[in-house]
Amino acid sequence: MASIRRLLFLRFHLNKTHFSPRGVEEGYGRGSRDYHAIAPAAQTVSRLEEECKGAEGINLAVDDDIAKIQREFDDAKRSFLRIPETLQGRPKMNPQGIYVIKNLRLDNIQVYGFDYDYTLAHYSSDLQSLIYDLAKEYMVNEFKYPEVCMQFKYDPTFPIRGLYYDKQRGCLLKLDFFGSIEPDGCYFGRRKLSRNEIEEIYGTRHIGRDQARGLVGLMDFFCFSESCLIADMVQYFVDAKLEFDSCYIYQDVNHAIQHVHRSGLVHRGILSDPHRYLVKNGQLLRFLRMLREKGKKLFLLTNSPHNFVDGGMRFIMEESMGDRDSWRDLFDVVIAKANKPEFYTSEHPFRFVSFATFTNHDDS
């Protein structure tokens, strides 16, 4: 566009310049030289006019391209805004269906592996309250947190899956795909922070590499009780106007959560009242038997101890299998206390569990 403006300015300047045939007044010789000076100027004007017309044609073509892009953008925008209406008209996804990537043929899969927790065994919301209560009791009794913490109650409406905890600043964060803090997903204790407060704390909503080093993920279903207990502890110290270290709160809560799992407190609590904590699925036995009838090999790989898995599977299957059959017969291999993910890289030997006597001996 700048070159077109220069051409138009030159054309205007040349049209305003006056060339006089001075040879008529001053003599043939000098007039002849001036006449020859006029002719190239006229040719220049003609050439510039042609170039300007060409430039104007290019400009029109550019305008057409811009208009076309604008129309395509507007069409795409309207299509995007219509997506929610289109999705409402589509049939609902079958929650009991099995979905795989389209280029995977299940008839080529010969071995199927299962985890136990939240795969074969599903739990009610009461499980989070059980873990929460056991962990807070451990923190009061062992870490000497104030007795008032025993009054804390698990809030099932507060935590969501996929949170991060900032050990340096004490905030619970929900990050999007690009590593930015969700506007409604940043809490300090139980109080949601505004956008201005987020920017005051972090400088920006985007979490950089240096800041990410101080984050710990709370990703799986068992972390609901952990994230809620962290937030409640932070809120207690804020309300009490007591100084605290955000990192130590995470370490104490995480240690308490790990203790109630590794000590068996949670397992004993679940097995003591399976009707309260375990959710039965009448289709599970049918599905596993169908795989075996198709000639598939099945294995169970879990971090949970064998007695906990055995008690849970007996409860889940008791109405389907009766007393004659054992859930163990559905699987070719059962591995308990696997210690995943180290299981996949470690070289520790297996130990065989006798189902009859429950005594351990090295498997040769």
C-alpha positions as CSV (number, residue, x, y, z in Angstrom):
1,M,0.0,0.0,0.0
2,A,2.9,2.4,0.7
3,S,4.3,1.9,-2.8
4,I,0.8,2.7,-4.3
5,R,0.6,5.9,-2.4
6,R,4.1,6.9,-3.7
7,L,3.1,6.2,-7.3
8,L,-0.1,8.3,-6.9
9,F,1.9,11.2,-5.4
10,L,4.4,11.1,-8.2
11,R,1.5,11.1,-10.8
12,F,-0.1,14.1,-9.1
13,H,3.3,16.0,-9.0
14,L,4.0,15.4,-12.7
15,N,0.5,16.4,-13.8
16,K,0.9,19.8,-11.9
17,T,4.3,20.5,-13.5
18,H,4.2,23.0,-16.4
19,F,6.4,22.4,-19.5
20,S,6.6,25.4,-21.8
21,P,8.0,25.2,-25.4
22,R,10.5,28.0,-24.8
23,G,11.9,27.4,-28.3
24,V,9.1,29.5,-29.8
25,E,10.2,32.5,-27.8
26,E,13.9,32.0,-27.4
27,G,15.0,30.3,-30.6
28,Y,14.8,27.0,-32.4
29,G,17.9,25.5,-30.9
30,R,16.9,25.9,-27.3
31,G,13.3,25.1,-28.0
32,S,14.3,21.9,-29.6
33,R,16.1,20.8,-26.5
34,D,13.1,21.7,-24.2
35,Y,10.7,19.8,-26.5
36,H,12.7,16.7,-26.2
37,A,12.6,17.1,-22.4
38,I,8.8,17.2,-22.5
39,A,8.3,14.0,-24.4
40,P,10.0,11.6,-21.8
41,A,8.0,13.3,-19.1
42,A,4.8,12.5,-20.9
43,Q,5.9,8.9,-21.4
44,T,6.7,8.7,-17.7
45,V,3.2,9.9,-16.8
46,S,1.6,7.3,-19.1
47,R,3.8,4.5,-17.6
48,L,2.9,5.6,-14.1
49,E,-0.8,5.6,-14.9
50,E,-0.5,2.0,-16.2
51,E,1.4,1.0,-13.0
52,C,-1.2,2.7,-10.8
53,K,-4.0,0.8,-12.6
54,G,-2.1,-2.4,-12.1
55,A,-1.5,-1.6,-8.4
56,E,-5.2,-0.8,-8.0
57,G,-6.0,-4.2,-9.5
58,I,-3.7,-5.8,-7.0
59,N,-5.3,-3.9,-4.2
60,L,-8.8,-5.0,-5.3
61,A,-7.6,-8.6,-5.4
62,V,-6.2,-8.2,-1.9
63,D,-9.5,-6.8,-0.7
64,D,-11.3,-9.8,-2.2
65,D,-9.0,-12.2,-0.4
66,I,-9.5,-10.4,2.9
67,A,-13.3,-10.4,2.4
68,K,-13.2,-14.1,1.6
69,I,-11.2,-14.8,4.8
70,Q,-13.6,-12.7,6.8
71,R,-16.6,-14.6,5.4
72,E,-14.9,-18.0,6.2
73,F,-14.1,-16.8,9.7
74,D,-17.7,-15.7,10.3
75,D,-19.0,-19.0,9.0
76,A,-16.7,-20.9,11.3
77,K,-17.7,-18.8,14.2
78,R,-21.4,-19.3,13.6
79,S,-20.8,-23.1,13.2
80,F,-18.9,-23.1,16.5
81,L,-21.7,-21.3,18.3
82,R,-24.2,-23.9,17.0
83,I,-22.2,-26.8,18.4
84,P,-24.0,-26.9,21.8
85,E,-27.3,-27.1,20.0
86,T,-26.0,-29.9,17.8
87,L,-24.7,-31.8,20.8
88,Q,-28.0,-31.6,22.6
89,G,-29.6,-33.3,19.7
90,R,-27.1,-36.2,19.6
91,P,-27.9,-39.4,21.4
92,K,-26.5,-39.9,24.9
93,M,-23.3,-42.0,25.2
94,N,-24.0,-45.4,26.7
95,P,-22.5,-45.3,30.2
96,Q,-22.3,-49.1,30.2
97,G,-20.5,-49.3,26.8
98,I,-16.9,-50.1,26.2
99,Y,-15.1,-47.5,23.9
100,V,-11.8,-47.9,22.3
101,I,-9.8,-46.1,19.7
102,K,-11.1,-46.9,16.3
103,N,-8.0,-48.6,14.9
104,L,-7.8,-51.1,17.8
105,R,-9.4,-54.5,17.1
106,L,-10.4,-56.3,20.3
107,D,-10.4,-59.7,18.7
108,N,-6.6,-59.3,18.4
109,I,-6.2,-58.7,22.1
110,Q,-5.5,-62.0,23.9
111,V,-4.7,-60.8,27.4
112,Y,-6.8,-58.4,29.5
113,G,-5.5,-56.9,32.7
114,F,-7.5,-55.2,35.5
115,D,-6.7,-53.1,38.5
116,Y,-8.9,-53.6,41.6
117,D,-9.7,-50.2,43.1
118,Y,-12.1,-48.1,40.9
119,T,-11.8,-50.7,38.2
120,L,-13.3,-54.0,39.5
121,A,-14.3,-52.5,42.8
122,H,-16.2,-49.2,43.0
123,Y,-16.9,-47.3,46.1
124,S,-19.6,-45.0,47.5
125,S,-18.9,-41.4,48.5
126,D,-18.7,-42.6,52.1
127,L,-15.2,-43.9,51.4
128,Q,-13.8,-40.3,51.1
129,S,-15.3,-39.5,54.5
130,L,-13.7,-42.6,56.0
131,I,-10.2,-41.7,54.7
132,Y,-10.6,-38.0,55.7
133,D,-11.7,-38.9,59.3
134,L,-8.9,-41.5,59.8
135,A,-6.2,-39.0,58.4
136,K,-7.4,-36.1,60.6
137,E,-7.4,-38.3,63.7
138,Y,-3.8,-39.4,62.9
139,M,-2.7,-35.8,62.5
140,V,-4.2,-34.8,65.9
141,N,-3.0,-37.9,67.8
142,E,0.5,-38.2,66.2
143,F,1.4,-34.8,64.9
144,K,-0.4,-32.9,67.8
145,Y,-2.6,-30.8,65.6
146,P,-5.2,-28.9,67.7
147,E,-8.1,-31.0,69.0
148,V,-10.5,-28.6,67.3
149,C,-9.5,-30.3,64.0
150,M,-11.4,-33.4,65.0
151,Q,-14.6,-31.4,64.3
152,F,-13.7,-31.1,60.6
153,K,-16.1,-32.8,58.2
154,Y,-15.4,-34.0,54.7
155,D,-17.2,-31.8,52.1
156,P,-18.0,-33.9,49.0
157,T,-18.9,-30.7,47.0
158,F,-15.5,-29.1,47.4
159,P,-12.7,-31.2,45.8
160,I,-12.6,-32.1,42.1
161,R,-10.2,-34.4,40.2
162,G,-7.0,-33.1,38.8
163,L,-6.0,-30.4,41.3
164,Y,-2.5,-29.1,42.1
165,Y,-1.3,-27.8,45.5
166,D,1.3,-25.1,45.6
167,K,3.5,-26.0,48.5
168,Q,5.1,-22.5,48.6
169,R,1.9,-20.4,48.6
170,G,-0.7,-22.8,50.0
171,C,-3.1,-22.5,47.1
172,L,-5.1,-25.3,45.5
173,L,-5.1,-24.8,41.7
174,K,-7.0,-26.1,38.7
175,L,-4.9,-25.7,35.6
176,D,-6.1,-25.8,32.0
177,F,-4.4,-27.6,29.1
178,F,-1.9,-24.7,28.6
179,G,-0.8,-24.6,32.2
180,S,-2.8,-21.5,33.1
181,I,-4.9,-21.2,36.3
182,E,-8.6,-21.5,35.7
183,P,-10.4,-18.3,36.8
184,D,-12.7,-20.1,39.2
185,G,-10.1,-22.8,40.1
186,C,-7.8,-21.2,42.7
187,Y,-8.4,-21.5,46.4
188,F,-6.5,-20.5,49.5
189,G,-7.9,-22.7,52.2
190,R,-11.7,-22.8,51.4
191,R,-11.8,-19.3,50.0
192,K,-11.9,-18.8,46.2
193,L,-9.4,-16.2,45.0
194,S,-10.4,-13.5,42.5
195,R,-8.5,-12.9,39.3
196,N,-6.9,-9.8,40.8
197,E,-5.7,-11.8,43.8
198,I,-4.3,-14.6,41.5
199,E,-2.3,-12.0,39.5
200,E,-1.1,-10.4,42.8
201,I,0.2,-13.8,44.0
202,Y,1.5,-15.2,40.8
203,G,2.0,-12.2,38.6
204,T,0.1,-13.9,35.8
205,R,-2.4,-16.7,35.5
206,H,0.1,-18.8,33.6
207,I,2.3,-21.1,35.7
208,G,5.9,-21.0,34.5
209,R,8.5,-23.8,34.8
210,D,10.0,-22.4,38.0
211,Q,6.6,-22.1,39.7
212,A,5.6,-25.6,38.5
213,R,8.5,-27.1,40.6
214,G,6.5,-26.2,43.7
215,L,3.3,-27.9,42.6
216,V,2.2,-31.4,43.6
217,G,-0.5,-33.2,41.7
218,L,-3.7,-34.5,43.4
219,M,-5.0,-36.6,40.5
220,D,-6.8,-39.8,41.4
221,F,-10.0,-40.5,43.2
222,F,-8.3,-41.2,46.5
223,C,-7.0,-37.6,46.5
224,F,-10.4,-36.1,47.1
225,S,-10.1,-36.5,50.8
226,E,-6.5,-35.3,50.8
227,S,-7.2,-32.0,48.9
228,C,-10.2,-31.3,51.2
229,L,-8.1,-31.9,54.3
230,I,-5.3,-29.7,53.1
231,A,-7.7,-26.9,52.4
232,D,-9.4,-27.3,55.8
233,M,-6.0,-27.2,57.6
234,V,-4.9,-24.1,55.7
235,Q,-8.3,-22.4,56.5
236,Y,-8.0,-23.2,60.2
237,F,-4.6,-21.5,60.5
238,V,-5.9,-18.5,58.5
239,D,-8.9,-18.1,60.7
240,A,-6.9,-18.6,63.9
241,K,-4.4,-16.0,62.6
242,L,-1.5,-18.4,63.2
243,E,1.7,-18.5,61.2
244,F,2.1,-21.8,59.2
245,D,4.3,-23.3,56.6
246,S,2.3,-24.4,53.5
247,C,4.8,-27.1,52.6
248,Y,4.6,-28.7,56.1
249,I,0.9,-28.9,55.9
250,Y,1.1,-30.8,52.7
251,Q,3.7,-33.1,54.1
252,D,1.7,-33.8,57.2
253,V,-1.6,-34.4,55.4
254,N,0.1,-36.6,52.8
255,H,1.9,-38.6,55.4
256,A,-1.4,-39.2,57.3
257,I,-3.2,-40.2,54.1
258,Q,-0.4,-42.7,53.2
259,H,-0.4,-44.1,56.8
260,V,-4.1,-44.9,56.8
261,H,-3.7,-46.8,53.5
262,R,-0.5,-48.6,54.3
263,S,-1.4,-49.5,57.9
264,G,-4.6,-51.2,56.7
265,L,-6.9,-48.8,58.6
266,V,-8.9,-48.0,55.4
267,H,-9.0,-51.6,54.3
268,R,-10.3,-52.8,57.7
269,G,-12.9,-50.0,57.7
270,I,-14.2,-51.0,54.3
271,L,-14.4,-54.7,55.1
272,S,-16.1,-54.1,58.4
273,D,-19.0,-52.5,56.6
274,P,-18.9,-53.4,52.9
275,H,-22.5,-52.5,52.3
276,R,-21.7,-48.9,53.1
277,Y,-18.5,-48.5,51.1
278,L,-18.6,-51.0,48.2
279,V,-20.9,-50.7,45.2
280,K,-22.0,-54.0,43.6
281,N,-22.2,-54.4,39.9
282,G,-24.3,-57.3,38.6
283,Q,-22.7,-57.2,35.1
284,L,-19.1,-57.7,36.3
285,L,-19.3,-61.5,36.5
286,R,-21.0,-61.7,33.1
287,F,-18.3,-59.5,31.5
288,L,-15.4,-61.5,32.9
289,R,-17.0,-64.8,32.0
290,M,-17.6,-63.6,28.4
291,L,-13.9,-62.8,28.0
292,R,-13.0,-66.2,29.2
293,E,-15.4,-67.9,26.9
294,K,-13.8,-66.0,24.1
295,G,-10.5,-67.6,25.0
296,K,-8.9,-64.5,26.6
297,K,-6.4,-64.6,29.4
298,L,-7.2,-62.4,32.4
299,F,-5.0,-61.1,35.2
300,L,-5.5,-58.8,38.2
301,L,-2.7,-56.4,39.2
302,T,-3.2,-54.3,42.3
303,N,-1.3,-52.5,45.0
304,S,-3.9,-53.5,47.5
305,P,-3.2,-56.5,49.8
306,H,-4.6,-59.9,49.0
307,N,-6.9,-60.2,52.0
308,F,-8.5,-56.9,51.2
309,V,-9.0,-57.8,47.5
310,D,-10.3,-61.3,48.5
311,G,-12.8,-59.9,51.0
312,G,-14.0,-57.2,48.5
313,M,-14.4,-59.6,45.6
314,R,-16.3,-62.1,47.7
315,F,-18.7,-59.4,48.7
316,I,-19.1,-58.1,45.1
317,M,-19.6,-61.5,43.6
318,E,-21.5,-63.3,46.4
319,E,-24.9,-62.9,44.9
320,S,-23.7,-63.7,41.4
321,M,-21.4,-66.7,42.0
322,G,-22.8,-68.3,45.1
323,D,-20.7,-70.3,47.5
324,R,-19.5,-72.9,45.0
325,D,-17.4,-70.9,42.8
326,S,-14.4,-68.6,43.6
327,W,-13.7,-65.3,42.0
328,R,-10.1,-66.4,41.8
329,D,-11.1,-68.9,39.1
330,L,-11.9,-66.0,36.7
331,F,-8.3,-64.9,36.5
332,D,-5.2,-66.7,35.3
333,V,-2.9,-64.6,37.4
334,V,-3.5,-62.4,40.5
335,I,-0.8,-60.1,41.7
336,A,-1.4,-58.2,45.0
337,K,0.7,-55.6,46.8
338,A,2.4,-54.9,43.4
339,N,3.8,-51.6,44.5
340,K,3.1,-49.9,41.2
341,P,4.6,-48.1,39.4
342,E,7.9,-49.5,40.6
343,F,6.5,-52.9,39.8
344,Y,7.1,-52.4,36.1
345,T,10.9,-51.7,36.6
346,S,11.9,-53.5,39.7
347,E,13.4,-57.0,39.9
348,H,11.9,-58.1,43.2
349,P,11.0,-61.8,43.2
350,F,7.4,-62.9,43.5
351,R,6.0,-64.5,46.6
352,F,3.2,-67.1,46.2
353,V,0.1,-66.9,48.4
354,S,-1.6,-70.2,49.3
355,F,-5.4,-69.6,49.2
356,A,-6.0,-72.5,51.5
357,T,-3.8,-71.6,54.4
358,F,-2.8,-68.0,53.6
359,T,0.8,-68.8,54.4
360,N,3.6,-67.3,52.4
361,H,6.6,-69.1,51.0
362,D,9.1,-68.3,48.3
363,D,8.0,-69.6,44.9
364,S,10.7,-71.6,43.2
